[in-house]
Amino acid sequence: MKSLFVDSHTHLGKANRKVYSIQELETSMNQANIDISIVIADRTSGKLATNDYLATLSKNNSKIRVVADISSKEFNDEGFQKIYNFFRNDFVGVKLYPGYENFFPYDKKLFPLYDLCSRLDRPVIIHTGVLQVGSTGFLKQVHPFNVDEVASRFSRLKIVMAHSGNPWLFDCASVITKNKNVYADISGYFNEFKTLSKKEVDLFIKNFTEIKIYMGKFEKFLFGTDWPLYSQKEYLEATLQLHLTKKEFELLFFKNANNVFNLGL
C-alpha cells in the first residue's frame, strides 16, 4: 500500500506581499506528493482564507480539509454557534491564536468552545512558540505550559500545539508526554520564504532527534509545513531524514492526522 502524506498545517491568502490560491497549493502538493492538505482559515489573510470561502472550496475538493478560524472577539455564544455550524459543514477543527490576540488558552471564555469540541470530537489547534516581530501579545501567552492547563481540565479534548512550541521544544514534549489528548505539529520551524539551508535542516534533525531520545519515542507529532511560508517539497524532504521506526513514520505522516482530525482515510 502506498504511504499517504498529510500536511496538517497550510494556509491560503495573503502572505509576503502575494496572494496564494488553491491552484498554487495543489501544484505544490503535486510536486511534493502530498495527498491531503489541511488548510487553516485566517481572517487576517484576505478573502481566500476566510471560513466562508474555505467552506465552499472544501465541498468541491477532496484533497483539502479545513480548520475554522475564530477571533477572540467571538468568544461568546454567537461565535461558538458559528463554529458549530462550520463543524456541521465538515470542518475538521478550529484554531486559536493566543499571543497574536492577547489572550491565554485557559481563558474561561473558551470553556464552552472546548466543551463543544470535546462533545463533537473536533480538535483545537493552538498557536505555540515565537510571535512575529511587532506582535502586541506576550510570549508567555504562547508557551506550551498553557496547553497543559487546558488539557488537564478537558481530558477528552484533542489539542494540537502548532509549531511544537518552538523554541520551547522540550517543554512541548513534556506536555504531550503527560497528556494523552495533546499532540504537536512540526510546522513553521525554518526561516520563512527561503530555501532550506543544510545548516537549518541539520539543526532540525538534531533537535527532533533529541526530542525523540527525551521522550523515548516519536509517536505524537504530525507532519505540517505552514505552506506557503515554506516549500512543501523541501519540508517533506527534510523531515524524511528523521530516523523513525515504521510505526513512527506512519503516525507522523498520516495516522495521527487521520485520527486527530477524523479524516476518514
N, C-alpha and C positions, 0 to 999 in steps of 0.2 A: 504493500500500500504506500502511495506517495505521501511523504511528510507534508503536513499542512503548516503554513506560516500565517500567523495572525499578528498584525501590527495593532497593538492595543491603545495607541495614542497618536492620533493625527488631527490635523485641522484643515479647514478651508478658509478662504477670505484673504483679508489684507495682512501682509507681513513683509517687512523690509522694503517698503515702498512699491510693492507689487501685489496684485490680486491673484490668488491661486484657486483654480477651478477644479471641479470634479474630473474633468477630462485630463488635467495635468496630474492629478492624483492617480488616476487609472493608468496613465503612461508610466508613472513612477513604479506602481505596483507590478506592472508587466515586466519592467526592466529588472526588478528585484525578485520576481517570482513570489510576491506576496499574494495570498489567496483572499484574505479578508482584512479590511482596514476599519477600525473603529474611529469614527470622526466625532470629535468633541465640539459641541456648539460653543460659540463665544461671541456674545453680542457686541464686543468691542472691535470685532474684526470685519464688520460690514455685513451686507445682506446675504452673502453666500455662507455665512457662519451662524445665522440665526436659527433658533429652534424651528420656526415655521418653515423656512426654506428647506432645512435638512429633513424635516418630516415628510415633505413632498418628494424629495430626492430619494430617500431610502425606500419608498414604496416601489420604485422602479429600478432599483439597482441592488442585485443580490450580493455584490462584492463589498458593500459597506453596511455598517451598523452605526447607530447614532446614540451619543450620550448627550443628555439635555444640560443646558446652562441655566443657572438660577442666580439672580442678583441678590445681594444682601438686603436690598430694599424690598424684596419679595418674600422675606422670611415671615409670612403670615398665611392665614387660611386661604386667601385667594391665590397667592403664589404657589402654595403646595397643591392646590387643586389643579393648577395648570400643569404641574409636574405629573400628577396622577393621570391627567388626560394624555400627556405625551407617552407615559408608560403604556397606556391602553393602545396607543398607536405604534407599539413595538420599539420604543426607545429602550435601550438596554442598561441605562444607568443615569446618574446625574453627577455633575462636577461642581465642587466648591472651590472658591479662590480666596482663602484666608490670606492675610498679608496684603494682597492686592486690593482688598476691600475693607481692610482694617477691622477684622473680627477674629475670634478664636473658634476652632472647630467644635469646642464643647459649649458654645453659647446655648443657653436653654431655649432660645428662639428656634433652634434647629431640631429640637427633640421630636416635634410632630413629623418632620421630614424623615428623620431616622426611623421612627415608628412605621411610617408608610413604606419606606424602602425595605425594612425588615419583613413586613407583612407580605409585600409583593415580590420578595426575593430579588430586588434590584440593588446593585452595588452603588456605593457613594465613592467617587474619586475625589481625593483631597490633595490640593497642591501642597507639596512639602519641599523644602530646600530653598535655595537662594531666590532673591527677588531681583527684578531688573533695576538698573540704575534709575533713581528718581522716584521709586515707589514710595507711597505715603504710609504704608503699613509698617509693621515691625517684624524683624526676623524671628522673634520669639513666637509670633503667631503661626509660623510655618515650620516649627521644629517638630520632628516625628513624635516626641513625647506627648504632644497634644492629642495625637491619634490614640495613644494608649488609653487615655481617659474616656474617649468616645467608645472605643472597642470594649472596654471593661463594663461600661454601663449598658451597651447594646450588643450583647454577645451573639445575637443572631444576624446582625447587620454585617454584610460583606463590605469591606473597605479596601480600596486600592490607594496606596500612597504614591502619587505621581512623582517621578524623578528619583525615587528611592531616598528622598530626603537629602540628596547631595548638597553640601559636603558632609552631612552627618550620616554617613552610610552605616556605620556600626550602630548608631542609635536606632536607625531604621531597622536594622537586622534584629536588634534586641526586641523591638516592638512586635515584629512579625513572628519571632520565635515564641514570645509569650502568649500571643493572642491568635487562636486558631482561625479567627474570622478576618485577619488582616493579611494583605498581600502588598506587593510593590511592583511598579513597572520601572524599567531601566531606561526610560526615555530622557532626552534632554541633557545628556552627560557632557557633550563636547562643545567646542566653540561654534556658535551659530553661524549659518550661511557660509561655511568654509569647508573645503575638502579636509577630510580627517587626516591628520598627520600621523606618522608612525609613532612619534613620541606620545601623542594623545592616546592612540589605540593601545600602546604598551602599558600606559598607566591605567587605562580602563580594565585591561585584562588582569593586571596586578591587583587592583583594588577589589574587583569582584571575586578573584581567586582567594584573596584574604578573607572576604566575607564568607565564602563557601567553607573555608577552613574554620572560621569562627563559629559558624552555625552547624558545621558537621555535614551539611548537605545544601543543595541549591534548588529547593523544591517549591518556593512560594513567590517566585518572581515571574513577571510577564514581560515578554518582548514588546518594546514600543520605541518609537523613534522621535516623535514630536515633529514629523514632517509638516510643513515644508522647511522648517528650520534646519533639517538635515536630509541628506540623501538616504532614502530607504535602502538602496543597494549597498552603499558604503556602511551604513549602520549594521545591516544584516551580516555583511562580510566580517566586520569587526567582532560581532557577537558570536559568530560561528567559531571564533578562535578560543572561546572559553572551553576549558576541559570539563566536559559534562558526561555523566552517565547517560545511557539511552533514556532512562526514566526522567532524568532532569531535563534533557533535551526536549522531550515531548511535552513536559509540563511548561517549560519556558515559552516555547514557540506556539503551542496550540492548546493543550489540555486545560491549563489554568484559565486562559481566556474563555474557553468554551464553557467551563464550569462557572466562573465568576459572573460572566455576562449572559449566561443561559443562551448561547448562540444556537444550540441545537444542531451542531455539525457532526 
